[in-house]
C-alpha cells in the first residue's frame, strides 16, 4: 500500500539525499554537494514548498516537493528510489498528491535528456507546454 505524508524538518537530511539521487538519475547539471542540497532543502521547506514522503509498506520509497501557493501548483521535485521503481508506486503517489491538494492543474519540469521521466509524466496525462533552450559555447 502506497501513501504519502507530510515530511518533517527532521526529514531534511533524507530529502537531501534523495534529491541527490534525483539529480544523478536525471543527469542534471546541478553540482551541489549533499550539504548544499540539505541547506537548500531547509530553505524550500521553510519557505513556500511542502515536502511529502512517499511510503510503501511503511518504507520510504521517495519524496515530492510541491509549491502550492501558485496557480497552477508546481511539482518541483518527484523521486522514487531505484529499488522501488516499476511497481506503480509513483503513479499511486501522484494520485494521492492530487487528492490531498485537490489540484486540477499541476506543472512539472522534465529535463529533455530524461527519457524515463518524460515517459512517466506522459503516462499520467501530462502534455508538453514549452521547451526551454540554451546557447552555450
N, C-alpha and C positions, 0 to 999 in steps of 0.2 A: 504494500500500500504506500503510495507516494503522497506526501503532503508538504505544505510549506509553513514556515513560522517566521515571525519577525526575528531578525538577528539582534543580539545584544551587543553592547560596546565591548564586552569581553570576548566576542567572536571576531573582532577585527583582525587579530593575527591569522586566524583560519581563513577569513575572507581574503586577506592579502596574499596568502599562499595560493589559494585557488585563483586569484586574479593573475598571479604569475603563470599558472598553468594555462589560463585563457590566452594570455599574451603569447606564450610559447606555441600553443596549438594553432592560433590564427596567424602565426608568423608576422606579428606586429613589429613595427619599427621601434616600439617603446623599449627603452633600455634601462628603465628604472630598476633599482635594486629592491630586494624584498623589504628592506627597512623603509625605503622611499614609498613603496606601494602601501605599506602599513600606515605611514603618515598621511598619505593621500586618502586612504580608506577612512581614516578617522575624520578627515575634513568632509568627505562625502556624507557620512552618516550623522555628523554634527550639523551638516547643512541641509540642503533641500532633498537629499536622497534617502530612500528607505531600502534597507537591505533585508532580503529574505533568505533563509536557509532552505534548501530542498532536501527533504529527508525521505528515505526509502527504508522501510522496516526499521525505523529509528536510527538509521545510519546516515550521516551527512553525505549526500550524493552530489551536491552542488550548491550554487547560490544565484541570486538575481539582485541587481542593483537598479532601482527604479526611481525616476523623478516624477512625482505625482502632482506637482504644483504647476505643471504646464499642460497646455492643450495642443496637440494630443499628449497623452502620457508617453514618457520617453524611457524605454528599457535600455539602459546604458551598458549593462553587463549581464550576460547569461552564460553560465558554465555548468557543465556536468562532468564530474570526474571520469577519467578514461575508463576505469573498470566498471562504471555504472551505465555506460552508453549502450545504445541499440537495444534497450529494454522498454522503451516507451516512457521513461521517467521524465525526460524533457518535455514531451507532449503533455503529460499529466500535470507537471509543474506549471506549464504555461496556462493550461486550462484553469487551474486553481488560482493562479495570479489574476486572470481575467475576472473570476468570480469575486475575489477579495477586493479588487479595485473597482469593479463594476464599470470597466472601461470598454467603450465601443471602438475606440481608435487607439492604437499603440504604434509608436515608431521605434525602429531598431536600426542601428548601423551595422553593416556587414562588410568587412574588407573584401575587395574584389578577388584576392587570391585565396579566399576561404571558401572553397567549393562545397565542403561539407556543411558549413554554416548557411550558405545560400540555399542549398537543397533542403535543409531542415526548415528554415523560415518559409520557404515556398510551400513546403508540405502542409504548413499550418495556415496557408492562405495569404501570406504576405506578398505584396507586389512591389517591384522597384518603383521609387518615386524620383530618384535623382542619381546622378553619377558625379562624384567629386573627382576633379582631375588635378594633376600636379605636374609642373615643369621642374626638372632638376638636372643640373649639369654635373 
